[in-house]
Amino acid sequence: MERFRVATIPFQSIGLALFGKLGMHYWQNGSQEEGASHRFLDELGTVYGIGLSYEFSKAVTFRAETERYLDLPGTNGNVPGFGAGLDTSKHSIGLSIKF
């Protein structure tokens, strides 16, 4: 699960907006079958990102962003690097069309 705060700097005259994200993520151990009472907080880490969006028109917007996740846990105790504070990045681009 992730929680973000987003700050945006719009450049309205050219339809461009620059934004930044800062937040936290956490992973929970346990399956849905075990029930919520058996799940517990395993790992807490930080995430930050930057991106930009460009509004071609009121109906069409292009967006690109990158996020950096810090202190990711391994998937189980048998994985090398478990609990070693692994890091990863996520990059995405998109096109929004409103009808």
C-alpha positions in Angstrom: 0.0 0.0 0.0 1.2 3.5 -0.8 0.4 6.9 0.6 1.6 10.0 -1.3 1.7 13.8 -1.1 1.8 15.4 -4.5 2.9 19.0 -5.3 2.3 20.4 -8.8 3.7 23.4 -10.6 1.5 24.3 -13.5 2.7 26.3 -16.5 -0.8 27.1 -17.8 0.2 29.3 -20.7 1.9 26.3 -22.5 -0.2 23.4 -21.0 2.7 21.9 -19.1 2.8 20.8 -15.4 5.7 19.5 -13.4 4.9 17.5 -10.2 6.7 15.7 -7.4 5.6 12.9 -5.1 6.8 12.1 -1.6 5.3 9.2 0.5 5.7 5.9 2.1 4.9 2.3 1.3 4.4 -0.8 3.4 4.0 -4.5 2.8 1.9 -6.9 4.8 2.7 -10.5 5.4 0.0 -13.2 5.4 -2.7 -14.2 3.0 -6.4 -13.3 2.8 -7.3 -16.9 3.9 -5.5 -16.3 7.2 -7.8 -13.4 8.0 -6.9 -9.8 9.0 -6.1 -10.7 12.6 -3.1 -12.8 11.4 -1.6 -10.1 9.2 1.0 -7.7 10.5 3.1 -4.9 9.3 6.4 -6.3 7.8 8.2 -3.5 6.2 8.0 0.3 6.0 9.9 2.2 3.3 9.9 5.5 1.5 9.0 6.4 -2.1 9.5 9.6 -4.0 9.0 10.6 -7.7 8.9 13.3 -10.3 6.9 13.7 -13.5 5.3 16.0 -16.0 2.1 16.2 -17.9 1.3 18.1 -21.1 -2.3 19.0 -22.0 -2.7 19.0 -25.8 -6.3 20.0 -25.4 -9.1 19.9 -22.8 -9.7 16.2 -23.8 -6.1 14.9 -24.4 -3.3 14.8 -21.8 0.1 13.1 -22.0 1.8 12.1 -18.7 5.2 10.7 -17.8 6.6 9.9 -14.4 9.2 8.0 -12.4 9.1 6.7 -8.8 11.9 5.4 -6.6 11.0 2.9 -3.9 13.5 2.5 -1.0 13.9 -0.4 1.5 11.9 -3.1 -0.2 11.8 -6.4 1.5 12.5 -9.8 -0.1 9.5 -12.0 -0.9 10.3 -14.7 1.6 13.2 -15.9 3.9 14.6 -18.1 1.1 15.3 -15.3 -1.2 18.9 -13.9 -1.2 18.9 -10.3 0.0 15.8 -10.8 2.3 15.7 -7.8 4.6 18.7 -6.2 2.9 16.8 -3.0 2.0 16.5 -3.5 -1.7 15.6 -0.5 -3.9 13.7 -0.3 -7.2 12.3 2.2 -9.7 9.0 2.4 -11.6 8.7 4.4 -14.8 5.4 5.0 -16.6 3.9 7.0 -19.5 0.3 7.4 -20.4 -2.2 9.2 -22.6 -5.6 10.3 -21.2 -8.5 10.9 -23.6 -11.7 12.3 -22.2 -15.0 11.8 -24.1 
